[in-house]
Amino acid sequence: MAKRIKKLEKGKESLKKEIEEHFLKVEKDIQESKIERGRYHIKEIDKSLLKALEIKLEILGIKDDSVSLYRERLDKLRKKLEDD
């Protein structure tokens, strides 16, 4: 069981890193006015990465507010993208 927990912990950190990378891509797409590409990255974050992170945190039983912080940040970027 300890190996499984370690693997989930590593997976959680890996997901957070991947989410941050996608956020950087969205910000870059906004700067470059690449609306469709930005929407793709937003969808990727929202539909798969955040959901996977929620599931891992739930399995681990960790009270982590990172998912809600990422959602807030995602909403701000989504509004920026719509305004451009």
Secondary structure, 3 states (H helix, E strand, C coil): CHHHHHHHHHHHHHHHHHHHHHHHHHHHHHHCCCHHHHHHHHHHHHHHHHHHHHHHHHHHCCCCCHHHHHHHHHHHHHHHHHHC
